[in-house]
Amino acid sequence: MSERKPYPSDLSDEQWSLIEPVITAWKNRHRSVSGHQGAYDMREIVNSVLYQGRTGCQWARLPHGLPPKSAARHCLRLVKVTWVR
């Protein structure tokens, strides 16, 4: 992935170091049936969700430097379902 200009909603390195182990553990417990591990970095997925939440923009209007709405929304739905159970 190419470097992009950070957005104010992006996780800092310190914030990412706190949640990375949780996300990695969650992802390891919820592997894809097809074995596909995803084309996007999980930190960028989280940054996409945070950007949408902070700005209130439509999912289709996420900036081009972030993963597409389909990847961000899919991961968000999976996490929500897991936490609700």
KELUMTI-633342 format. One line per 8 residues: number of its first residue (from 1); their letters; for each residue z negated, y, x negated of N, C-alpha, C. Coordinates in nm, 2 decimals. Layout:
NUM	a	Z,Y,X,Z,Y,X,Z,Y,X ~ ...
//
This chain:
1	mserkpyp	0.00,-0.12,-0.08,0.00,0.00,0.00,0.00,0.12,-0.09 ~ 0.08,0.22,-0.05,0.08,0.34,-0.13,-0.04,0.43,-0.10 ~ -0.08,0.51,-0.20,-0.19,0.60,-0.18,-0.15,0.71,-0.08 ~ -0.25,0.74,0.00,-0.23,0.84,0.10,-0.34,0.94,0.09 ~ -0.31,1.06,0.15,-0.42,1.16,0.15,-0.53,1.11,0.25 ~ -0.65,1.12,0.21,-0.76,1.07,0.30,-0.78,1.17,0.41 ~ -0.82,1.11,0.52,-0.86,1.19,0.64,-1.01,1.21,0.65 ~ -1.05,1.31,0.71,-1.20,1.33,0.72,-1.27,1.22,0.79
9	sdlsdeqw	-1.21,1.14,0.87,-1.27,1.03,0.94,-1.28,0.90,0.85 ~ -1.21,0.90,0.73,-1.21,0.78,0.65,-1.35,0.75,0.59 ~ -1.37,0.62,0.57,-1.50,0.57,0.51,-1.50,0.62,0.37 ~ -1.62,0.66,0.33,-1.64,0.69,0.19,-1.66,0.55,0.12 ~ -1.65,0.55,-0.02,-1.68,0.43,-0.09,-1.81,0.37,-0.06 ~ -1.91,0.46,-0.05,-2.05,0.42,-0.03,-2.06,0.35,0.11 ~ -2.00,0.42,0.21,-2.00,0.36,0.35,-1.93,0.22,0.35 ~ -1.82,0.21,0.28,-1.74,0.09,0.28,-1.82,-0.02,0.21
17	sliepvit	-1.90,0.01,0.11,-1.98,-0.09,0.04,-2.09,-0.14,0.13 ~ -2.13,-0.07,0.22,-2.23,-0.12,0.32,-2.17,-0.21,0.42 ~ -2.05,-0.18,0.47,-2.00,-0.26,0.58,-1.90,-0.37,0.53 ~ -1.85,-0.36,0.41,-1.76,-0.46,0.37,-1.81,-0.60,0.37 ~ -1.93,-0.63,0.33,-1.98,-0.77,0.34,-1.99,-0.82,0.48 ~ -2.02,-0.73,0.57,-2.03,-0.77,0.72,-1.89,-0.81,0.77 ~ -1.79,-0.72,0.74,-1.66,-0.74,0.78,-1.59,-0.87,0.72 ~ -1.62,-0.88,0.59,-1.57,-1.00,0.52,-1.63,-1.13,0.58
25	awknrhrs	-1.76,-1.13,0.60,-1.82,-1.25,0.66,-1.76,-1.28,0.80 ~ -1.75,-1.17,0.88,-1.69,-1.19,1.01,-1.55,-1.24,1.01 ~ -1.47,-1.19,0.92,-1.33,-1.23,0.90,-1.32,-1.38,0.86 ~ -1.41,-1.42,0.77,-1.42,-1.56,0.72,-1.46,-1.65,0.83 ~ -1.54,-1.61,0.92,-1.58,-1.70,1.04,-1.48,-1.70,1.15 ~ -1.39,-1.61,1.15,-1.29,-1.60,1.26,-1.14,-1.60,1.20 ~ -1.12,-1.71,1.13,-0.99,-1.72,1.06,-0.88,-1.74,1.17 ~ -0.76,-1.70,1.14,-0.65,-1.71,1.23,-0.61,-1.86,1.24
33	vsghqgay	-0.58,-1.91,1.36,-0.53,-2.04,1.38,-0.41,-2.08,1.30 ~ -0.32,-1.98,1.28,-0.20,-2.00,1.21,-0.22,-1.99,1.06 ~ -0.34,-1.95,1.02,-0.37,-1.93,0.87,-0.33,-1.79,0.82 ~ -0.27,-1.71,0.90,-0.23,-1.57,0.86,-0.35,-1.49,0.84 ~ -0.36,-1.42,0.73,-0.48,-1.34,0.69,-0.46,-1.20,0.72 ~ -0.35,-1.16,0.77,-0.33,-1.02,0.80,-0.26,-0.94,0.69 ~ -0.17,-0.85,0.73,-0.09,-0.78,0.63,-0.16,-0.65,0.59 ~ -0.27,-0.61,0.65,-0.33,-0.48,0.62,-0.47,-0.50,0.57
41	dmreivns	-0.51,-0.41,0.48,-0.64,-0.40,0.42,-0.74,-0.37,0.54 ~ -0.86,-0.45,0.54,-0.95,-0.42,0.65,-1.01,-0.28,0.64 ~ -1.03,-0.23,0.52,-1.08,-0.09,0.52,-0.98,0.01,0.59 ~ -0.85,-0.01,0.57,-0.76,0.07,0.64,-0.76,0.05,0.79 ~ -0.78,-0.08,0.83,-0.80,-0.10,0.98,-0.92,-0.03,1.03 ~ -1.03,-0.03,0.96,-1.15,0.04,1.01,-1.12,0.19,1.01 ~ -1.05,0.24,0.90,-1.01,0.38,0.90,-0.93,0.42,1.02 ~ -0.84,0.33,1.06,-0.75,0.36,1.18,-0.84,0.37,1.31
49	vlyqgrtg	-0.93,0.28,1.32,-1.02,0.29,1.44,-1.10,0.41,1.44 ~ -1.16,0.45,1.32,-1.24,0.57,1.31,-1.15,0.69,1.34 ~ -1.03,0.70,1.29,-0.94,0.81,1.31,-0.92,0.83,1.46 ~ -0.89,0.72,1.53,-0.86,0.73,1.67,-0.98,0.77,1.75 ~ -1.10,0.72,1.71,-1.22,0.75,1.78,-1.26,0.90,1.75 ~ -1.24,0.95,1.63,-1.28,1.09,1.60,-1.18,1.19,1.66 ~ -1.05,1.16,1.66,-0.96,1.26,1.70,-0.93,1.24,1.85 ~ -0.95,1.12,1.91,-0.91,1.10,2.05,-0.76,1.08,2.07
57	cqwarlph	-0.69,1.07,1.96,-0.54,1.06,1.98,-0.50,0.93,2.04 ~ -0.39,0.92,2.10,-0.34,0.80,2.16,-0.31,0.70,2.04 ~ -0.33,0.57,2.07,-0.31,0.47,1.96,-0.17,0.48,1.90 ~ -0.07,0.51,1.99,0.07,0.52,1.94,0.09,0.64,1.85 ~ -0.01,0.74,1.84,0.00,0.86,1.76,-0.08,0.85,1.63 ~ -0.12,0.73,1.59,-0.19,0.72,1.46,-0.09,0.77,1.35 ~ -0.14,0.83,1.25,-0.05,0.88,1.14,0.02,0.76,1.07 ~ 0.13,0.79,1.02,0.21,0.68,0.95,0.14,0.62,0.83
65	glppksaa	0.05,0.68,0.77,-0.02,0.63,0.65,-0.12,0.52,0.69 ~ -0.16,0.51,0.81,-0.25,0.41,0.86,-0.18,0.29,0.91 ~ -0.25,0.17,0.92,-0.19,0.06,0.98,-0.15,0.09,1.13 ~ -0.05,0.01,1.18,0.00,0.04,1.31,-0.11,0.01,1.42 ~ -0.09,0.07,1.54,-0.18,0.05,1.65,-0.21,-0.09,1.68 ~ -0.10,-0.18,1.67,-0.12,-0.32,1.71,-0.22,-0.39,1.62 ~ -0.22,-0.36,1.49,-0.32,-0.42,1.40,-0.46,-0.37,1.42 ~ -0.47,-0.24,1.44,-0.60,-0.18,1.46,-0.66,-0.22,1.59
73	rhclrlvk	-0.59,-0.22,1.70,-0.64,-0.25,1.83,-0.67,-0.40,1.84 ~ -0.59,-0.48,1.78,-0.61,-0.63,1.78,-0.75,-0.66,1.71 ~ -0.77,-0.60,1.59,-0.90,-0.63,1.52,-1.02,-0.57,1.60 ~ -1.00,-0.45,1.66,-1.10,-0.39,1.74,-1.14,-0.48,1.86 ~ -1.04,-0.54,1.93,-1.06,-0.63,2.04,-1.14,-0.75,2.00 ~ -1.10,-0.81,1.89,-1.16,-0.93,1.84,-1.31,-0.91,1.80 ~ -1.34,-0.79,1.74,-1.47,-0.76,1.71,-1.56,-0.74,1.83 ~ -1.50,-0.66,1.93,-1.57,-0.64,2.05,-1.61,-0.77,2.13
81	vtwvr	-1.51,-0.86,2.13,-1.54,-0.99,2.20,-1.64,-1.07,2.13 ~ -1.64,-1.06,1.99,-1.74,-1.14,1.92,-1.88,-1.08,1.94 ~ -1.90,-0.94,1.94,-2.03,-0.88,1.96,-2.08,-0.89,2.10 ~ -1.99,-0.91,2.20,-2.04,-0.92,2.34,-2.09,-1.06,2.36 ~ -2.04,-1.16,2.29,-2.08,-1.30,2.32,-2.22,-1.31,2.28
//
